[in-house]
Amino acid sequence: MTHSTEDSSAARARPETITAVPVRHPGRWVTVGVIAVLTAMFVHMLVTNEKFQWSFIIDNAFRPNIIRGVYTTIALTVLAMIIGVLMGVGLAIMRLSPNPVLSGVAWLYTWFFRAVPRLVLAILFGNMGILYAQYDIGGVPFAAQFSDLLGVDITGTLFSLDARTLLTGFMAGLLALALSEAAYMAEIVRAGILSVDPGQSEAASALGMSRFQTLRRIVLPQAMRVIIPPTGNETIAMLKDTSLVAFVPVSNELFFQLQAVGNRTFQVFPMLVAACIWYLILTSFLLVGQYYIERHFSRGSAGGRPRRQRRGPDPDPVPVGAGIDLKKGEGP
């Protein structure tokens, strides 16, 4: 009698089976359908519109002169970013310096080069020969007047520099891009340094580390998590901004070469499409590199890649108080 009562009470207490109904998302399917239709229309336009002239693009967008333009674009991007990053780190340290002169000079630099467009800077540096057509190194001020007065040549010029020879189109474009990039990188690096807890620097100082050692070993490695993502974006932007040096002009640059082919053959639009294709290819490689660099510097952080879990069952946990004699209050 007792067993039957217990069984009946257990049957009444057992909860009913829950029938799970998946959540419906009709809006998602409508959005997917609209995107699919728009994508099909875009692909159909690319294939059927004869104005694209894909055969002409394939025949002319991969010629040797275009490939040399690609190498020039890559060289400009790499060199400008290297110079910009190194100068940006120095400017960021100057901005954070307690010395008001260093901080003011760094602020003035970033103010100027962030205010002036890069296209204007490129054209300005390209015409710098107007300002310094010839510059004498080692000369005596007002040497010509003194020479006429004394009747003796006292110029003492060691050598002369011609800005038109020194500032070639490539160098002018590189300086314009690198100096402008340094101003932006200075703010990025400064933000990364400020994101590190000041207690880290105080602890390093208590251990006897110098300011340079603290910056190199403690602050910058932690700030890289903040610095790397915007630096990757700046690198991609720099790759696209290399097209501005075509106005210096730099004749062996990618966009200049593609534009020259379009102007020579009166097929401007197809070569603009070819330029889009080339920049898409180069940017895709940079995006892949940025992904792996960000993953490397994000190890151990909340936003990093989770660690791989160990396979196999966990070992049996040790019971609380195991091996402790409760009477004596100590272990065996």
HELIX and SHEET records of a PDB file:
HELIX    1   1 THR A    2  ALA A   13  1                                  12    
HELIX    2   2 PRO A   26  THR A   48  1                                  23    
HELIX    3   3 GLU A   50  PHE A   52  5                                   3    
HELIX    4   4 TRP A   54  ASN A   60  1                                   7    
HELIX    5   5 PRO A   64  ARG A   95  1                                  32    
HELIX    6   6 PRO A  100  ALA A  115  1                                  16    
HELIX    7   7 ARG A  118  GLY A  126  1                                   9    
HELIX    8   8 MET A  128  ILE A  130  5                                   3    
HELIX    9   9 ALA A  143  LEU A  150  1                                   8    
HELIX   10  10 ALA A  163  LEU A  166  1                                   4    
HELIX   11  11 GLY A  169  LEU A  194  1                                  26    
HELIX   12  12 PRO A  198  ALA A  206  1                                   9    
HELIX   13  13 ARG A  211  THR A  214  1                                   4    
HELIX   14  14 LEU A  215  VAL A  219  3                                   5    
HELIX   15  15 LEU A  220  ASP A  241  1                                  22    
HELIX   16  16 THR A  242  PHE A  247  5                                   6    
HELIX   17  17 LEU A  254  THR A  265  1                                  12    
HELIX   18  18 VAL A  268  PHE A  297  1                                  30    
SHEET    1   A 2 TYR A 135  ILE A 137  0                                        
SHEET    2   A 2 PHE A 159  LEU A 161 -1                                        
END                                                                             
